[in-house]
Amino acid sequence: MAKEGAVNMEHINGDSGKAVSLMSFKAQLVLPASKANEAVKFYKAAFGAEEHFRVNHPKRKAEQDVPLIICAELKISNTSFLVCDQTDDFVTALDGGGCGMVFRLETEDVAGLVAKAVEAGAVADGKITEMEDAYGGGLLCKLKDPFGVLWFIASATKKSCEAES
């Protein structure tokens, strides 16, 4: 059952395939390790961003003053976006220094949306995996579109979607 505010893609693009409801679309900034906390402070000070939640990396290294941020959700005006540190276990859009951006789509049907995107020309980077700590848990699949843009297709929580074998 789609949640209020969800967008049914079938009604938008006239696609005759299985309808997939999207729950949200969020930009995700991937910063060099240990820079996300500074970025969060900057966005708060410069643009009045509100921090909605933060998930710190559980495997904090002893030499770090501040734990790495797996995900911090910020809101500026009426738009939310995610900020995170690049980590060894995090596939990133960074190709050598600087900041990378990932687009994140949340859906109740991760497998259905991944299949639809692959059929349209995207390439899956691995399989759908279950994330225990990141973003409060849930399913995640990474895709690269035909233009080289990295997309995360994710469920909002573990209970909202099941992986199909």
Phi, psi and omega in degrees: 000128181285143178279159177301137181092352179287149180253125177271112185296333181299322182285338183275311187252007177067016182295136181270356179285187179297132178289138177234126180271132176262136180267324179195162176231123183224136170284143180232113179274127179250115185251155175306147184313138178072013178257344184297320180298318177298319180296318179300314178300318180297311182297326176293312183289317186279321189239005180070027180299144174254134178270121181271320175198166179213139174237115178272152180292128183289340183259062181292133178278144185301327183282354180274132175287321183238135179296151176295147179262117174288318181198131170232125178262124180244155177229126174241122186059239181251018184241130177260148173212164184249145176233134179212158174274145173289131179230166180300325183264019181239115177288130188236165177272002181285133174239069181095087173068168179082194182251138175248159178232140177237139173265138183239126174247130178253136184212160173278346183234077181301312182299320180295317180289323177298313179300317180297316180293318178296319177299328181276353176124358177285161177241125179285136176260082183092193182257172174292127181239155176264125180262125181277314187259319186295134174058024178080016180090176179122185182261150181211137172223139180258135179232152170241127181280171183299350182255006177088005180277134180272132180236138171255124174256120189221155170268153181290324177214166179301325186281346187274350183204150176240141178285141177261137182285000000 
